[in-house]
Amino acid sequence: MSTKTILSWNQAMCIGIPLERALKRFEQEAGLGSNTGSYSLFDYQRFYLKPLFKALEKLLQQRNVLVCDETPFSCLQDQGRGKLPASGAEAKGKTNYIVALTTADHAPKPITLYYYSPTRSAENIGRILEDYDFETLVTDGYSGYRTILKNRNQDKPILDHVRHQSCLVHLRREILKVVLPSDLFKKLLDKPEEFLMQQLEKLLKTDTEGMKLHAALRAINSIFLFEAQKNDGLISSEKARLAQAKLMKCLDRMMMKASEGLVRQKGSVWEKAKDHPAAKPCVYYLNAREDFKTFLENSEIPPCTNKVERAIRGVAILRKNSQHKHSPQYMEAMCIALSIDATLRENGVDTFRWLQDYSQALFKHITAKGITQLWKETGCKQNKFSIRLPEKLGTDGTNNPYLPENLTKDFDMKPWLDSIFNPSK
């Protein structure tokens, strides 16, 4: 298989094109066995792309602010379906997930990484995050993230606690679902903001709870207006945060007034006290009340998860076209490929050409190292080497020099990382 062929398949997968038909036709025309193409792509992703993924992961683990979200993606073996290994496979969950982690909006050297998680549990997502040294985590309102941070902050002094920013856009959506009829909600979402607010005012003139939520909605919209002006350099970060702090006080006042008589506290959480449409966004707000304003403390912290939601949009397209992966190993390989593609693209790198140069350089390194190792073992000069499964080489264990991680571990990744984050140099 040529590098260009493998890269074409890899790139097609990353933009959501189903590979099954193209691979099958290629295999038939080339006289290859069934699944040869998918096996070759899988080997490329775990042999060549995984070392780069690990290098990017080390960089992302050091970032102060992380934005996190997850989306479903089926893995047949972890659902107890498909072709199972001879040793069997335990069903781990009916729904499996891909977890996306990104740097914050406008952060230098942006990175986006994807991980496979067999479930959406706090335990599994927490396992992904345990090696990350972030100070602030930005997420939606899923309670699992609060559990992760509670466990992480346990036995730590308050000054060392990891902070949580809960997404204001998700709060805005919860309010919109209440103040707009469901059919009108869908129609108006794509309309200009001014037109949307005019329609809301017409609907809410006689609805006191609705007017309170409408005022809260206007406060959220103004917060994002100042955020956009800050990001565009039209106003300073200090001025933006001062204005946003006043708006957050207004938002809090309106949500507290709207909550009166609709919610009650049960232990440490809030729940609905009355079956009223406005109760749901009020409960949503109160259960993350302090977390909605964390962004005011630091201009690097975004008030929403928009960046990571954009990152998982491509995964949703791929899920629609490909529907599932067969095994956890193939899920991991797909996540690695998606991570490399997303990170290269957001840094303005020519993905295909960069990967071609990188892959050829790593191939030369692996080949030279493999030939040298075979020469040492056999005492005979070697002139060729190919990456093969370690078990076919007759050696086992983590000290096996032919394991991909051993063949690639001393490859100098620094110039390649530099070329990602400084593509013009």
PALOTOR-949222 format. One record per residue (C-alpha): residue in one letter; chain; x, y, z. Coordinates in Angstrom, 3 decimals. Layout:
! residues N
residuo a | cadena A | east X | north Y | up Z
...
END
This chain:
! residues 425
residuo m | cadena A | east 0.000 | north 0.000 | up 0.000
residuo s | cadena A | east 1.381 | north 3.431 | up -0.872
residuo t | cadena A | east 1.449 | north 6.233 | up 1.677
residuo k | cadena A | east -0.918 | north 8.273 | up -0.500
residuo t | cadena A | east -3.466 | north 5.447 | up -0.623
residuo i | cadena A | east -3.500 | north 4.995 | up 3.138
residuo l | cadena A | east -3.646 | north 8.763 | up 3.728
residuo s | cadena A | east -6.559 | north 9.089 | up 1.299
residuo w | cadena A | east -8.545 | north 6.507 | up 3.256
residuo n | cadena A | east -7.558 | north 8.088 | up 6.561
residuo q | cadena A | east -8.586 | north 11.562 | up 5.409
residuo a | cadena A | east -11.868 | north 10.286 | up 3.972
residuo m | cadena A | east -12.747 | north 8.705 | up 7.307
residuo c | cadena A | east -11.932 | north 11.934 | up 9.176
residuo i | cadena A | east -14.389 | north 13.955 | up 7.084
residuo g | cadena A | east -17.182 | north 11.413 | up 7.493
residuo i | cadena A | east -17.000 | north 9.423 | up 4.233
residuo p | cadena A | east -17.873 | north 5.723 | up 4.740
residuo l | cadena A | east -14.944 | north 3.577 | up 3.647
residuo e | cadena A | east -16.572 | north 0.159 | up 3.349
residuo r | cadena A | east -17.562 | north 0.350 | up -0.327
residuo a | cadena A | east -14.389 | north 2.094 | up -1.488
residuo l | cadena A | east -12.178 | north -0.390 | up 0.367
residuo k | cadena A | east -14.110 | north -3.383 | up -0.924
residuo r | cadena A | east -13.811 | north -2.213 | up -4.528
residuo f | cadena A | east -10.096 | north -1.477 | up -4.132
residuo e | cadena A | east -9.489 | north -4.939 | up -2.665
residuo q | cadena A | east -11.352 | north -6.610 | up -5.519
residuo e | cadena A | east -9.533 | north -4.679 | up -8.257
residuo a | cadena A | east -6.128 | north -5.196 | up -6.611
residuo g | cadena A | east -6.748 | north -8.896 | up -5.986
residuo l | cadena A | east -6.374 | north -8.489 | up -2.220
residuo g | cadena A | east -8.083 | north -10.413 | up 0.540
residuo s | cadena A | east -11.172 | north -9.167 | up 2.332
residuo n | cadena A | east -10.514 | north -6.417 | up 4.931
residuo t | cadena A | east -6.910 | north -5.923 | up 3.758
residuo g | cadena A | east -7.597 | north -2.202 | up 3.333
residuo s | cadena A | east -9.164 | north -1.724 | up 6.774
residuo y | cadena A | east -6.382 | north -3.737 | up 8.446
residuo s | cadena A | east -3.754 | north -1.609 | up 6.684
residuo l | cadena A | east -5.452 | north 1.619 | up 7.758
residuo f | cadena A | east -5.729 | north 0.324 | up 11.323
residuo d | cadena A | east -2.002 | north -0.523 | up 11.346
residuo y | cadena A | east -1.115 | north 2.913 | up 9.986
residuo q | cadena A | east -3.143 | north 4.659 | up 12.675
residuo r | cadena A | east -1.667 | north 2.689 | up 15.578
residuo f | cadena A | east 1.930 | north 2.473 | up 14.281
residuo y | cadena A | east 2.384 | north 5.912 | up 12.739
residuo l | cadena A | east -0.257 | north 8.234 | up 14.202
residuo k | cadena A | east -0.290 | north 7.021 | up 17.811
residuo p | cadena A | east 3.214 | north 8.397 | up 18.652
residuo l | cadena A | east 2.108 | north 11.804 | up 17.372
residuo f | cadena A | east -1.130 | north 11.543 | up 19.354
residuo k | cadena A | east 0.858 | north 10.794 | up 22.516
residuo a | cadena A | east 3.112 | north 13.815 | up 21.909
residuo l | cadena A | east 0.085 | north 16.091 | up 21.480
residuo e | cadena A | east -1.514 | north 14.543 | up 24.545
residuo k | cadena A | east 1.483 | north 15.522 | up 26.697
residuo l | cadena A | east 1.091 | north 19.119 | up 25.567
residuo l | cadena A | east -2.654 | north 19.198 | up 26.202
residuo q | cadena A | east -2.200 | north 17.662 | up 29.658
residuo q | cadena A | east -0.316 | north 20.789 | up 30.709
residuo r | cadena A | east -3.012 | north 23.299 | up 29.702
residuo n | cadena A | east -4.770 | north 25.276 | up 32.435
residuo v | cadena A | east -8.176 | north 25.360 | up 30.727
residuo l | cadena A | east -9.837 | north 22.361 | up 29.044
residuo v | cadena A | east -13.190 | north 22.168 | up 27.284
residuo c | cadena A | east -14.852 | north 18.742 | up 27.326
residuo d | cadena A | east -17.901 | north 17.089 | up 25.772
residuo e | cadena A | east -18.973 | north 13.642 | up 24.596
residuo t | cadena A | east -21.148 | north 12.118 | up 21.882
residuo p | cadena A | east -22.471 | north 8.559 | up 21.306
residuo f | cadena A | east -20.644 | north 6.179 | up 18.945
residuo s | cadena A | east -21.359 | north 2.452 | up 18.985
residuo c | cadena A | east -18.678 | north -0.183 | up 19.568
residuo l | cadena A | east -20.200 | north -3.593 | up 18.818
residuo q | cadena A | east -17.961 | north -5.715 | up 21.046
residuo d | cadena A | east -18.546 | north -3.493 | up 24.081
residuo q | cadena A | east -22.271 | north -3.915 | up 23.467
residuo g | cadena A | east -21.871 | north -7.707 | up 23.339
residuo r | cadena A | east -22.565 | north -7.768 | up 19.592
residuo g | cadena A | east -20.660 | north -8.473 | up 16.384
residuo k | cadena A | east -17.787 | north -10.918 | up 16.026
residuo l | cadena A | east -16.468 | north -11.513 | up 19.528
residuo p | cadena A | east -12.933 | north -12.695 | up 20.365
residuo a | cadena A | east -12.431 | north -16.352 | up 21.266
residuo s | cadena A | east -11.920 | north -15.383 | up 24.902
residuo g | cadena A | east -15.298 | north -13.682 | up 24.889
residuo a | cadena A | east -16.187 | north -10.057 | up 25.592
residuo e | cadena A | east -18.177 | north -8.544 | up 28.426
residuo a | cadena A | east -20.899 | north -6.122 | up 27.401
residuo k | cadena A | east -19.983 | north -2.789 | up 28.997
residuo g | cadena A | east -22.904 | north -0.617 | up 27.954
residuo k | cadena A | east -25.738 | north -0.218 | up 25.484
residuo t | cadena A | east -24.405 | north 3.177 | up 24.443
residuo n | cadena A | east -20.719 | north 3.948 | up 23.928
residuo y | cadena A | east -19.136 | north 7.380 | up 23.614
residuo i | cadena A | east -16.358 | north 9.435 | up 22.112
residuo v | cadena A | east -15.054 | north 12.078 | up 24.523
residuo a | cadena A | east -13.567 | north 15.235 | up 23.002
residuo l | cadena A | east -11.063 | north 17.470 | up 24.798
residuo t | cadena A | east -9.960 | north 20.819 | up 23.392
residuo t | cadena A | east -8.059 | north 23.917 | up 24.357
residuo a | cadena A | east -10.139 | north 27.030 | up 24.979
residuo d | cadena A | east -11.200 | north 29.436 | up 22.242
residuo h | cadena A | east -8.331 | north 31.608 | up 20.995
residuo a | cadena A | east -5.796 | north 29.688 | up 23.107
residuo p | cadena A | east -2.296 | north 29.549 | up 21.603
residuo k | cadena A | east -1.279 | north 26.258 | up 19.968
residuo p | cadena A | east -4.803 | north 24.787 | up 19.801
residuo i | cadena A | east -5.191 | north 21.032 | up 20.249
residuo t | cadena A | east -8.222 | north 18.758 | up 19.938
residuo l | cadena A | east -8.093 | north 15.122 | up 21.053
residuo y | cadena A | east -10.691 | north 12.352 | up 21.024
residuo y | cadena A | east -10.936 | north 9.334 | up 23.325
residuo y | cadena A | east -13.119 | north 6.258 | up 23.322
residuo s | cadena A | east -15.175 | north 5.619 | up 26.456
residuo p | cadena A | east -17.297 | north 2.450 | up 26.757
residuo t | cadena A | east -19.865 | north 4.375 | up 28.850
residuo r | cadena A | east -20.645 | north 7.943 | up 29.884
residuo s | cadena A | east -20.009 | north 7.227 | up 33.560
residuo a | cadena A | east -18.003 | north 9.603 | up 35.730
residuo e | cadena A | east -15.612 | north 6.709 | up 36.369
residuo n | cadena A | east -14.770 | north 6.183 | up 32.685
residuo i | cadena A | east -14.552 | north 9.852 | up 31.742
residuo g | cadena A | east -12.592 | north 10.511 | up 34.944
residuo r | cadena A | east -10.095 | north 7.844 | up 33.880
residuo i | cadena A | east -9.473 | north 9.783 | up 30.653
residuo l | cadena A | east -8.958 | north 13.021 | up 32.591
residuo e | cadena A | east -6.833 | north 11.669 | up 35.443
residuo d | cadena A | east -3.467 | north 12.464 | up 33.788
residuo y | cadena A | east -4.538 | north 16.003 | up 32.857
residuo d | cadena A | east -3.274 | north 18.849 | up 35.049
residuo f | cadena A | east -5.958 | north 21.445 | up 34.246
residuo e | cadena A | east -7.099 | north 24.190 | up 36.616
residuo t | cadena A | east -10.524 | north 24.755 | up 34.999
residuo l | cadena A | east -12.817 | north 22.339 | up 33.181
residuo v | cadena A | east -15.549 | north 23.742 | up 30.906
residuo t | cadena A | east -18.482 | north 21.375 | up 30.278
residuo d | cadena A | east -22.218 | north 21.169 | up 29.775
residuo g | cadena A | east -24.592 | north 20.428 | up 32.654
residuo y | cadena A | east -24.018 | north 16.651 | up 32.806
residuo s | cadena A | east -23.765 | north 15.745 | up 36.494
residuo g | cadena A | east -20.944 | north 13.259 | up 35.877
residuo y | cadena A | east -18.477 | north 16.123 | up 35.477
residuo r | cadena A | east -19.371 | north 17.506 | up 38.897
residuo t | cadena A | east -18.736 | north 14.044 | up 40.353
residuo i | cadena A | east -15.338 | north 13.900 | up 38.619
residuo l | cadena A | east -14.313 | north 17.280 | up 40.020
residuo k | cadena A | east -15.668 | north 16.448 | up 43.475
residuo n | cadena A | east -13.488 | north 13.322 | up 43.567
residuo r | cadena A | east -10.526 | north 15.239 | up 42.181
residuo n | cadena A | east -10.820 | north 18.009 | up 44.776
residuo q | cadena A | east -11.271 | north 15.652 | up 47.693
residuo d | cadena A | east -8.747 | north 16.248 | up 50.488
residuo k | cadena A | east -7.301 | north 19.296 | up 48.685
residuo p | cadena A | east -7.210 | north 22.788 | up 50.221
residuo i | cadena A | east -9.806 | north 25.116 | up 48.690
residuo l | cadena A | east -7.147 | north 27.193 | up 46.911
residuo d | cadena A | east -5.972 | north 24.102 | up 45.005
residuo h | cadena A | east -9.438 | north 23.044 | up 43.850
residuo v | cadena A | east -10.027 | north 22.510 | up 40.145
residuo r | cadena A | east -12.709 | north 24.943 | up 38.994
residuo h | cadena A | east -15.738 | north 24.174 | up 36.856
residuo q | cadena A | east -17.348 | north 26.419 | up 34.238
residuo s | cadena A | east -20.822 | north 25.275 | up 33.254
residuo c | cadena A | east -21.869 | north 26.222 | up 29.718
residuo l | cadena A | east -24.101 | north 29.306 | up 29.438
residuo v | cadena A | east -25.221 | north 28.303 | up 25.939
residuo h | cadena A | east -26.809 | north 25.155 | up 27.349
residuo l | cadena A | east -28.648 | north 27.287 | up 29.928
residuo r | cadena A | east -29.798 | north 29.555 | up 27.101
residuo r | cadena A | east -31.187 | north 26.534 | up 25.227
residuo e | cadena A | east -33.106 | north 25.366 | up 28.295
residuo i | cadena A | east -34.701 | north 28.822 | up 28.626
residuo l | cadena A | east -35.539 | north 29.005 | up 24.916
residuo k | cadena A | east -37.344 | north 25.652 | up 25.098
residuo v | cadena A | east -39.683 | north 27.190 | up 27.679
residuo v | cadena A | east -40.274 | north 30.678 | up 26.315
residuo l | cadena A | east -40.835 | north 29.477 | up 22.741
residuo p | cadena A | east -43.373 | north 26.868 | up 21.571
residuo s | cadena A | east -41.512 | north 23.810 | up 20.290
residuo d | cadena A | east -42.411 | north 24.354 | up 16.619
residuo l | cadena A | east -41.494 | north 28.059 | up 16.787
residuo f | cadena A | east -38.273 | north 27.256 | up 18.698
residuo k | cadena A | east -36.881 | north 25.326 | up 15.731
residuo k | cadena A | east -37.933 | north 27.981 | up 13.228
residuo l | cadena A | east -36.456 | north 30.925 | up 15.100
residuo l | cadena A | east -33.073 | north 29.448 | up 16.056
residuo d | cadena A | east -31.584 | north 30.355 | up 12.667
residuo k | cadena A | east -33.097 | north 33.848 | up 12.606
residuo p | cadena A | east -31.169 | north 37.052 | up 13.450
residuo e | cadena A | east -30.934 | north 37.839 | up 17.155
residuo e | cadena A | east -32.948 | north 41.077 | up 16.836
residuo f | cadena A | east -35.845 | north 39.297 | up 15.118
residuo l | cadena A | east -35.765 | north 36.521 | up 17.740
residuo m | cadena A | east -36.017 | north 38.984 | up 20.646
residuo q | cadena A | east -38.911 | north 40.848 | up 18.975
residuo q | cadena A | east -40.882 | north 37.612 | up 18.675
residuo l | cadena A | east -40.165 | north 36.738 | up 22.287
residuo e | cadena A | east -41.435 | north 40.085 | up 23.552
residuo k | cadena A | east -44.715 | north 39.578 | up 21.684
residuo l | cadena A | east -45.149 | north 36.119 | up 23.207
residuo l | cadena A | east -44.256 | north 37.042 | up 26.767
residuo k | cadena A | east -46.049 | north 40.317 | up 27.443
residuo t | cadena A | east -48.725 | north 38.600 | up 29.540
residuo d | cadena A | east -46.499 | north 35.851 | up 31.037
residuo t | cadena A | east -44.734 | north 36.995 | up 34.228
residuo e | cadena A | east -42.549 | north 33.859 | up 34.588
residuo g | cadena A | east -41.785 | north 34.097 | up 30.899
residuo m | cadena A | east -40.767 | north 37.748 | up 31.200
residuo k | cadena A | east -38.304 | north 36.912 | up 33.967
residuo l | cadena A | east -36.779 | north 34.214 | up 31.799
residuo h | cadena A | east -36.818 | north 36.615 | up 28.873
residuo a | cadena A | east -34.794 | north 39.119 | up 30.929
residuo a | cadena A | east -32.374 | north 36.307 | up 31.856
residuo l | cadena A | east -32.082 | north 35.424 | up 28.171
residuo r | cadena A | east -31.242 | north 39.012 | up 27.242
residuo a | cadena A | east -28.530 | north 39.030 | up 29.922
residuo i | cadena A | east -26.967 | north 35.854 | up 28.464
residuo n | cadena A | east -27.081 | north 37.285 | up 24.944
residuo s | cadena A | east -25.336 | north 40.453 | up 26.137
residuo i | cadena A | east -22.660 | north 38.375 | up 27.897
residuo f | cadena A | east -21.814 | north 36.720 | up 24.580
residuo l | cadena A | east -21.865 | north 40.070 | up 22.793
residuo f | cadena A | east -19.117 | north 41.318 | up 25.130
residuo e | cadena A | east -17.255 | north 38.010 | up 24.731
residuo a | cadena A | east -17.237 | north 38.435 | up 20.944
residuo q | cadena A | east -16.007 | north 42.026 | up 21.246
residuo k | cadena A | east -13.217 | north 40.864 | up 23.575
residuo n | cadena A | east -12.162 | north 38.083 | up 21.216
residuo d | cadena A | east -12.143 | north 40.508 | up 18.275
residuo g | cadena A | east -9.943 | north 42.948 | up 20.193
residuo l | cadena A | east -12.612 | north 45.676 | up 20.225
residuo i | cadena A | east -12.560 | north 45.982 | up 24.016
residuo s | cadena A | east -10.094 | north 44.916 | up 26.697
residuo s | cadena A | east -10.514 | north 41.708 | up 28.700
residuo e | cadena A | east -10.900 | north 43.763 | up 31.895
residuo k | cadena A | east -13.704 | north 45.899 | up 30.467
residuo a | cadena A | east -15.482 | north 42.844 | up 29.073
residuo r | cadena A | east -15.354 | north 40.966 | up 32.373
residuo l | cadena A | east -16.617 | north 43.991 | up 34.363
residuo a | cadena A | east -19.623 | north 44.301 | up 32.060
residuo q | cadena A | east -20.218 | north 40.542 | up 32.124
residuo a | cadena A | east -20.073 | north 40.477 | up 35.925
residuo k | cadena A | east -22.922 | north 42.996 | up 36.067
residuo l | cadena A | east -24.892 | north 40.947 | up 33.568
residuo m | cadena A | east -24.318 | north 37.755 | up 35.577
residuo k | cadena A | east -25.821 | north 39.513 | up 38.624
residuo c | cadena A | east -28.842 | north 40.432 | up 36.524
residuo l | cadena A | east -29.094 | north 36.856 | up 35.242
residuo d | cadena A | east -28.906 | north 35.488 | up 38.771
residuo r | cadena A | east -31.582 | north 37.886 | up 40.027
residuo m | cadena A | east -34.000 | north 36.976 | up 37.239
residuo m | cadena A | east -33.443 | north 33.217 | up 37.610
residuo m | cadena A | east -33.926 | north 33.386 | up 41.373
residuo k | cadena A | east -37.181 | north 35.342 | up 40.943
residuo a | cadena A | east -38.397 | north 32.940 | up 38.271
residuo s | cadena A | east -37.629 | north 30.014 | up 40.612
residuo e | cadena A | east -39.893 | north 31.222 | up 43.433
residuo g | cadena A | east -42.546 | north 28.608 | up 44.158
residuo l | cadena A | east -41.363 | north 26.365 | up 41.322
residuo v | cadena A | east -38.397 | north 24.554 | up 42.895
residuo r | cadena A | east -37.318 | north 23.115 | up 46.223
residuo q | cadena A | east -34.011 | north 21.969 | up 47.660
residuo k | cadena A | east -33.497 | north 18.312 | up 48.481
residuo g | cadena A | east -30.176 | north 17.719 | up 50.160
residuo s | cadena A | east -27.510 | north 19.368 | up 48.042
residuo v | cadena A | east -29.563 | north 19.469 | up 44.825
residuo w | cadena A | east -32.586 | north 21.336 | up 43.565
residuo e | cadena A | east -35.685 | north 19.737 | up 42.072
residuo k | cadena A | east -39.045 | north 20.784 | up 40.676
residuo a | cadena A | east -41.710 | north 21.631 | up 43.274
residuo k | cadena A | east -44.396 | north 22.310 | up 40.691
residuo d | cadena A | east -45.123 | north 20.867 | up 37.281
residuo h | cadena A | east -44.501 | north 24.114 | up 35.419
residuo p | cadena A | east -42.469 | north 24.547 | up 32.190
residuo a | cadena A | east -40.320 | north 27.271 | up 33.776
residuo a | cadena A | east -39.245 | north 24.931 | up 36.601
residuo k | cadena A | east -36.848 | north 22.921 | up 34.429
residuo p | cadena A | east -34.461 | north 25.760 | up 33.436
residuo c | cadena A | east -34.618 | north 27.049 | up 37.013
residuo v | cadena A | east -33.525 | north 23.663 | up 38.389
residuo y | cadena A | east -30.829 | north 23.512 | up 35.704
residuo y | cadena A | east -29.530 | north 26.925 | up 36.765
residuo l | cadena A | east -29.658 | north 26.392 | up 40.530
residuo n | cadena A | east -27.795 | north 23.068 | up 40.411
residuo a | cadena A | east -24.831 | north 24.785 | up 38.753
residuo r | cadena A | east -25.370 | north 28.334 | up 40.002
residuo e | cadena A | east -21.789 | north 29.077 | up 41.088
residuo d | cadena A | east -20.257 | north 27.233 | up 38.146
residuo f | cadena A | east -21.898 | north 29.514 | up 35.575
residuo k | cadena A | east -19.763 | north 32.494 | up 36.623
residuo t | cadena A | east -16.305 | north 30.882 | up 36.909
residuo f | cadena A | east -15.292 | north 32.489 | up 33.589
residuo l | cadena A | east -15.340 | north 35.912 | up 35.270
residuo e | cadena A | east -12.161 | north 35.006 | up 37.184
residuo n | cadena A | east -9.926 | north 34.554 | up 34.149
residuo s | cadena A | east -10.159 | north 35.875 | up 30.578
residuo e | cadena A | east -8.786 | north 32.540 | up 29.287
residuo i | cadena A | east -11.899 | north 30.679 | up 30.474
residuo p | cadena A | east -14.729 | north 30.640 | up 27.892
residuo p | cadena A | east -18.324 | north 30.936 | up 29.150
residuo c | cadena A | east -19.480 | north 28.055 | up 26.946
residuo t | cadena A | east -18.520 | north 24.775 | up 25.282
residuo n | cadena A | east -19.006 | north 25.990 | up 21.704
residuo k | cadena A | east -15.474 | north 25.040 | up 20.641
residuo v | cadena A | east -15.731 | north 21.404 | up 21.691
residuo e | cadena A | east -19.257 | north 21.165 | up 20.278
residuo r | cadena A | east -17.852 | north 22.192 | up 16.911
residuo a | cadena A | east -15.210 | north 19.491 | up 17.384
residuo i | cadena A | east -17.775 | north 16.720 | up 17.896
residuo r | cadena A | east -19.905 | north 17.812 | up 14.948
residuo g | cadena A | east -17.609 | north 15.926 | up 12.577
residuo v | cadena A | east -17.888 | north 12.825 | up 14.754
residuo a | cadena A | east -21.680 | north 13.043 | up 14.514
residuo i | cadena A | east -21.423 | north 13.093 | up 10.691
residuo l | cadena A | east -19.095 | north 10.078 | up 10.764
residuo r | cadena A | east -21.477 | north 8.262 | up 13.128
residuo k | cadena A | east -24.377 | north 8.854 | up 10.738
residuo n | cadena A | east -22.419 | north 7.401 | up 7.814
residuo s | cadena A | east -20.439 | north 4.621 | up 9.508
residuo q | cadena A | east -22.827 | north 3.822 | up 12.399
residuo h | cadena A | east -20.318 | north 1.798 | up 14.457
residuo k | cadena A | east -16.833 | north 0.375 | up 14.957
residuo h | cadena A | east -16.312 | north -3.301 | up 15.651
residuo s | cadena A | east -13.874 | north -3.341 | up 18.593
residuo p | cadena A | east -12.393 | north -1.013 | up 21.239
residuo q | cadena A | east -9.052 | north -1.220 | up 19.413
residuo y | cadena A | east -10.614 | north 0.090 | up 16.198
residuo m | cadena A | east -12.419 | north 2.801 | up 18.184
residuo e | cadena A | east -9.112 | north 3.909 | up 19.687
residuo a | cadena A | east -7.425 | north 3.972 | up 16.262
residuo m | cadena A | east -10.281 | north 6.046 | up 14.829
residuo c | cadena A | east -10.047 | north 8.527 | up 17.726
residuo i | cadena A | east -6.299 | north 8.884 | up 17.153
residuo a | cadena A | east -6.845 | north 9.656 | up 13.458
residuo l | cadena A | east -9.630 | north 12.150 | up 14.219
residuo s | cadena A | east -7.418 | north 13.866 | up 16.811
residuo i | cadena A | east -4.501 | north 14.350 | up 14.421
residuo d | cadena A | east -6.765 | north 15.591 | up 11.639
residuo a | cadena A | east -8.628 | north 18.070 | up 13.881
residuo t | cadena A | east -5.446 | north 19.470 | up 15.441
residuo l | cadena A | east -3.709 | north 19.927 | up 12.090
residuo r | cadena A | east -6.729 | north 21.645 | up 10.586
residuo e | cadena A | east -7.251 | north 24.124 | up 13.416
residuo n | cadena A | east -3.606 | north 25.119 | up 13.149
residuo g | cadena A | east -3.972 | north 25.798 | up 9.417
residuo v | cadena A | east -1.755 | north 22.899 | up 8.315
residuo d | cadena A | east -2.103 | north 21.153 | up 4.941
residuo t | cadena A | east -3.177 | north 17.838 | up 6.467
residuo f | cadena A | east -2.425 | north 15.490 | up 3.571
residuo r | cadena A | east 0.992 | north 16.904 | up 2.678
residuo w | cadena A | east 2.098 | north 17.221 | up 6.318
residuo l | cadena A | east 1.125 | north 13.636 | up 7.142
residuo q | cadena A | east 2.848 | north 12.376 | up 4.013
residuo d | cadena A | east 6.143 | north 14.022 | up 5.027
residuo y | cadena A | east 5.772 | north 12.949 | up 8.662
residuo s | cadena A | east 4.885 | north 9.340 | up 7.783
residuo q | cadena A | east 7.833 | north 8.970 | up 5.429
residuo a | cadena A | east 10.242 | north 10.357 | up 8.050
residuo l | cadena A | east 8.888 | north 7.984 | up 10.720
residuo f | cadena A | east 9.027 | north 5.065 | up 8.248
residuo k | cadena A | east 12.738 | north 5.701 | up 7.657
residuo h | cadena A | east 13.350 | north 5.826 | up 11.407
residuo i | cadena A | east 11.446 | north 2.589 | up 12.052
residuo t | cadena A | east 13.124 | north 0.791 | up 9.155
residuo a | cadena A | east 16.626 | north 1.828 | up 10.199
residuo k | cadena A | east 15.976 | north 0.816 | up 13.799
residuo g | cadena A | east 14.425 | north -2.517 | up 12.795
residuo i | cadena A | east 17.282 | north -3.400 | up 10.446
residuo t | cadena A | east 19.813 | north -2.573 | up 13.154
residuo q | cadena A | east 17.988 | north -4.747 | up 15.677
residuo l | cadena A | east 17.741 | north -7.702 | up 13.262
residuo w | cadena A | east 21.453 | north -7.353 | up 12.488
residuo k | cadena A | east 22.225 | north -7.530 | up 16.229
residuo e | cadena A | east 20.055 | north -10.601 | up 16.696
residuo t | cadena A | east 21.152 | north -12.575 | up 13.643
residuo g | cadena A | east 24.708 | north -11.361 | up 13.161
residuo c | cadena A | east 23.921 | north -10.983 | up 9.465
residuo k | cadena A | east 23.651 | north -7.707 | up 7.607
residuo q | cadena A | east 20.035 | north -6.863 | up 6.755
residuo n | cadena A | east 18.797 | north -4.689 | up 3.912
residuo k | cadena A | east 15.060 | north -4.614 | up 4.543
residuo f | cadena A | east 12.589 | north -4.531 | up 7.412
residuo s | cadena A | east 8.820 | north -4.249 | up 7.734
residuo i | cadena A | east 6.641 | north -3.680 | up 10.770
residuo r | cadena A | east 4.962 | north -6.937 | up 11.636
residuo l | cadena A | east 2.929 | north -8.144 | up 14.547
residuo p | cadena A | east 5.359 | north -8.871 | up 17.403
residuo e | cadena A | east 3.989 | north -12.391 | up 17.900
residuo k | cadena A | east 4.986 | north -13.269 | up 14.328
residuo l | cadena A | east 8.565 | north -12.376 | up 15.155
residuo g | cadena A | east 8.658 | north -15.013 | up 17.888
residuo t | cadena A | east 9.235 | north -12.570 | up 20.754
residuo d | cadena A | east 6.881 | north -11.572 | up 23.534
residuo g | cadena A | east 6.639 | north -9.150 | up 26.426
residuo t | cadena A | east 6.989 | north -5.407 | up 26.862
residuo n | cadena A | east 10.736 | north -5.595 | up 26.195
residuo n | cadena A | east 10.070 | north -6.787 | up 22.652
residuo p | cadena A | east 12.128 | north -4.337 | up 20.515
residuo y | cadena A | east 9.699 | north -4.739 | up 17.616
residuo l | cadena A | east 6.684 | north -3.354 | up 19.461
residuo p | cadena A | east 5.561 | north -0.130 | up 17.724
residuo e | cadena A | east 6.119 | north 1.929 | up 20.873
residuo n | cadena A | east 9.707 | north 0.658 | up 21.107
residuo l | cadena A | east 10.438 | north 1.253 | up 17.421
residuo t | cadena A | east 9.172 | north 4.831 | up 17.577
residuo k | cadena A | east 9.974 | north 5.990 | up 21.128
residuo d | cadena A | east 13.252 | north 7.777 | up 20.276
residuo f | cadena A | east 11.888 | north 9.437 | up 17.134
residuo d | cadena A | east 12.463 | north 13.210 | up 17.447
residuo m | cadena A | east 8.925 | north 14.602 | up 17.507
residuo k | cadena A | east 9.871 | north 18.184 | up 18.423
residuo p | cadena A | east 10.461 | north 19.549 | up 14.898
residuo w | cadena A | east 7.172 | north 18.016 | up 13.764
residuo l | cadena A | east 5.260 | north 19.584 | up 16.659
residuo d | cadena A | east 6.945 | north 22.906 | up 15.913
residuo s | cadena A | east 5.815 | north 22.675 | up 12.290
residuo i | cadena A | east 2.205 | north 22.147 | up 13.420
residuo f | cadena A | east 2.066 | north 25.190 | up 15.671
residuo n | cadena A | east 4.287 | north 27.386 | up 13.468
residuo p | cadena A | east 3.320 | north 26.217 | up 9.956
residuo s | cadena A | east 4.734 | north 29.331 | up 8.252
residuo k | cadena A | east 8.260 | north 28.752 | up 9.635
END
